[in-house]
Amino acid sequence: MSNGASRHGSMRAADSDRIQAAQLLTDAAAQGRLGMSEYEERLKKAYAAQTFDELDRLSSDLPGIAPTAPPIGPGQPAPSTLLLAIMSGFERRGRWNVPKRLTSVALFGGGVIDLRYADFTTAEVEIHSYSVFGGQTILLPPELNVDVHGVGVMGAFDHLGDEGSPGAPQVTIRGFSLWGSVGIKRKKRKTQ
């Protein structure tokens, strides 16, 4: 956390503070300072943290971390994004800023949206996925909270029956598939 945060130790942390701590931990994992299992454990604790003290303890042994991407401050979510595959494909993998609203369309094509290594810029994300004679896969890390409202007509739209971690970002997935599919799967991050 920032130096200003440590001065307010017992004060309650906001969603934007938890997201900032998660990005700091992601930077540490990307730099090889945290293994994947320790990273995932600290990430769960960051999303569940209630105070600045709890957030500071998660990164206190990680001095000198230089963020690999400029942080996006509170109230500045990434812009809405459209991923489009018409007789082609799209992939969104690795480190990227997840916008508050993401729309994906696969028409005679396919796509992958991988949220496992992504940086969340807001605590609530809405994904609208549409597949017509195409397919999409949405990969989620174990800690995300997900709510799915999708319909498959002569096709498939996956629904998850489990929950993520308290305090983790909430992802709502809506849409439909017509003679296509929208696959939604939880998948652990790969170990280094």
N, C-alpha and C positions, 0 to 999 in steps of 0.2 A: 504494500500500500504506500501511498505517498506520505511524506513527512507530516503533512497537515492532519492526516488520518490518525497517526499515532498520538497526537496531542489530545484527541477526543476519544481515547480508549474505550471508556464504558458507554459512550453514546451509541445509539442504535444505528446500524448500517442500512443503507437503502439498496434497492435492486441494482442501481448503477454502480454502487461500491462493490457489490458481490460480483458483478460482471467484470469490473476492472481487476479485481483480485483473480478471477478465473483467467483473464487474459495474461496477467503476470505469470501465473503458474504454467500456462500454455507456452509462453516464451521460454521459461526455465526448462520445460521438457524438450522444446525444440533445440535448445542449446546443449542438451545432454546433461543438465544438472539434476534432473529427476527421471527416474525410471518410470515406465508406463503404469505399473501397479501403484507406485507411490503417488504419481501424478493424479490418477483417477481417485485415489483415496482422499487426497487433499482437495481435489475439485468438488467432491461431494460435501466435504466440510465447509468449503467456501460458499457453496450455494445454501447451506443450512445455517451459516453464521448469522448471529443477531447483532453483534457489536463490532466496533472497529478493532478491539483487542483480539477477538477471535480471528479476524481477517489478518491482522498483523502477525499473529503466531504462525500462520500457515506459510509465510514467506520470510520470516526473520532469519533463517539460516541460508538464505539465498542472496547474499550481498552482490551488488554491482550488476544486476540483471539489466541489460540494455534491451528495451523492447525492439522487436524486429519490425513492427509496424506502428505507425503513430496511433495512440489510443483515441477512440472517439468518445467524447465527453457525454455526460447525461443530456438528454434532450436532443441528441444528434444521431439518430439511428441511420444506418446505411440506407441509401435511396431504394425505393421499390425496384424490383428486378423482374424481367421477363426472360425465361429460358425457352427457346423455341427450336423444335426439331421437325422440319417438314421434309420427309424423305431423306433424313440425315440424323444426326445425333448431337447431344450435348452432355457435358460432364462438368460438375462443380465439385471438386475434391480438394483436399489439403487445407491450408490456411486461407480463409476468406471471411469477409464480414457478412454475416447473415442479416438481411434487411428485415424490417418489421413486416413487410408483405412481399411474398415471392410467388410468382405465377409461372407454371411450367406447362407447356403444351407439346405433345408428341403426336404428330399426324403422319402415319406411315413411317415413323421413326422411333427413336428411343433416347433415353436419357438416364443419368445417375445424379442424384443430389446426395452428397455425403456430408453429414453434419458432425461427424465424429471429431474432426480436428478444426472445425470452424469457430470463429469468434462471434459471440452474440453481442449485438449492440443494443438490444432491448430485451426486457424480461418476457415479453409476449410476442410470438411470431405466428403469422398466418401464412400457410402455403396452400395455394389453389393449384391442383394438378388435374390436367385433362389429357386423356389418351384416346385417340380414335385410330384404330388399326395400328396401334403402336404400343410401346411399353415404357414404363418408368420404374426406377427403384429409388426409394428414399431410405438411406442408412442413418440410423440414430444411435448415439451412444447410450449406455445403460441409464445414465442419470436424468436424461430429459423427460419431462412430463408431456404426454401426448394425448390429444383428443382427436379422433378421426370421425369425419362425417363424409363418407364417399359412397358412391353407388356404381356397381358394375352392371352394364346391360350387355348381355351376350359377351361378357368379359369379366374381369376380376378387379376388385378394389379391396386390398387387405385392411383388416382392422386389428388393432392390438388390444389385448386384454389385461395388460400389466401397467404399473405406474413407475415413474422414475423416483427421484429424490426430492424431499421437501426443499423448497426454495430454488430449485433448478428452473431454468427457463421453461415456459409453457409453449408448446408448439401445437397449433390447431391445423389439421390437414383436411381440406374440403375438395370436392371435385367429383368427376365421374370418368368412367372408361366405357367406350363403345367398341366392341370387338377388339379390345385391347386390355391392358393391365396397368395397375398402379400397385407395386409391391412395396410394403413398408416393413422394414426389418430392423431389430436391435442387433448391433454388432459391436463387440469390444474393439478397442483400439489395438493395433498391432504393437507388440513389444519390440523394443529396440535391440 
